[in-house]
């Protein structure tokens, strides 16, 4: 959606948004091709259906916008609103993991690198949106900054309680894998 938002027909000053999201689309397409060729038939069908639904939605949206919205302002508002909503859903997706962290008091289900990358990404886009006064970019990324900070704080709070759990898991795994071997002194 952000690629569409950045096109000159939708937003006249969206070259940076279009360029960055265009690169993201290329990377995503490569990933999807790799996934498609490395997965079984059931997953290929599921992926094909999902891509087909997305393409139909995208083409219908573009057709409706071009025929019904005749100004940059109206086109930007429609596409920007839909893209902002999709971004809010993306940034809110770790809420289930955050609930699990609070319930289990362990961060093993919430990788720190993903939380940090989410925070940095949303912070960069928020700063860009503040400079350009882009409300459709600022709103979801501002929420992303808050959720990213919440994830980092949660990680900091429960990190020490997770160390003991992870250490026990490693000991159990080592014990299971070395269970049939003789100690080094007996070899």
Beta strands, then each sheet from edge to edge (+ up, - down):
end
